Amino acid sequence: MVSLQTDSQQINLIAGGKTLKLAATKRRTTSKVRTISVNFYSGGGKSWSLIVNTPKNGEWIALIEYGANIAKK
């Protein structure tokens, strides 16, 4: 399941009892869609983009790079 949280600027992916929160950026304020759509595109290599279009909230995008070694301090 995919949910858009506009107040915290996140796209949440929910499956198997786990929630993955992705930072999202608003691309377009005016969207010409009548229904919510979720698209997942390959950017080549290890990069992917998740795009959510909504009639009221516009278009939001989250950029994903899988297999990245992110060290937290």
Helices and strands as residue ranges (DSSP letters): E 2-5, E 10-15, E 18-23, E 25-28, E 37-44, E 47-54, E 58-65
